[in-house]
Amino acid sequence: MSRGMIVTMAIWRDTNMFKVTAAVIEKDGKILIAKRRAGDRHGGRWEFPGGKIDAGETPEECLRRELKEELGIEAEIGDFICRSSFKYMLVPLELLVYKVRHISGEFRALDHDELKWVEPKDLAAYDFAKADREVVAKLMRDVYHVT
């Protein structure tokens, strides 16, 4: 890591919280999860599809764009489910999770190694990225009432 990058990250950490979005998409009682590409940050781990919010974008706009880019689908962003706060390389991040309804397009793994539909009760069996682990726990406890 270059010295300039370290300084930039330190300023960013003190003045901003980096915000990202994630989608909980249900179909036939199952939830879509995506496996990050090998070689990418957190490669091989599972996540809920989504991504970083660009400047001037709302979380809902971000999620619609990311789902088109990552999965090739059009989606309707529904209710806010929860948030998960964490740090990655000393940078505070906030993951904003929304319920999403598929409108059109065939699901394709355009930015992931694999897509999988799983029963809510089975979510904890997958190796999720850190931010998504807290979301899994909240979903199982508060939304799907799985113990």
Secondary structure as UniProt FT lines:
FT   HELIX           3..15
FT   STRAND          18..27
FT   TURN            28..29
FT   STRAND          30..36
FT   TURN            38..39
FT   TURN            41..44
FT   STRAND          46..47
FT   STRAND          50..52
FT   TURN            55..56
FT   HELIX           59..71
FT   STRAND          74..88
FT   TURN            89..90
FT   STRAND          91..104
FT   STRAND          112..118
FT   HELIX           120..125
FT   HELIX           130..138
FT   HELIX           139..143
//
